[in-house]
Amino acid sequence: MASPFDMPFSKVYPLLIAKAQRKGRTLQEVYAVTTWLTGYSQQQLEQMLQSSLTYGDFLSIGKAALQ
């Protein structure tokens, strides 16, 4: 089985949203937490969802941007 970090961000993020919604959270809450943790804006998240970026790269770039 492939590691989630090697999967496209555009495939992983909707799964995270669905899981959060099953637990009673909203899409806006997921965006708020994701932007807070990574430093990305909501617009940057939307652009990354349209790219071929992997989930691992998404996390690595976000951490680098905060340092």
Rosetta blueprint (number, residue, H / E / L):
1 M L
2 A L
3 S L
4 P H
5 F H
6 D H
7 M L
8 P E
9 F H
10 S H
11 K H
12 V H
13 Y H
14 P H
15 L H
16 L H
17 I H
18 A H
19 K H
20 A H
21 Q H
22 R H
23 K L
24 G L
25 R L
26 T L
27 L H
28 Q H
29 E H
30 V H
31 Y H
32 A H
33 V H
34 T H
35 T H
36 W H
37 L H
38 T H
39 G L
40 Y L
41 S L
42 Q H
43 Q H
44 Q H
45 L H
46 E H
47 Q H
48 M H
49 L H
50 Q L
51 S L
52 S L
53 L L
54 T E
55 Y H
56 G H
57 D H
58 F H
59 L H
60 S H
61 I H
62 G H
63 K H
64 A H
65 A H
66 L H
67 Q L
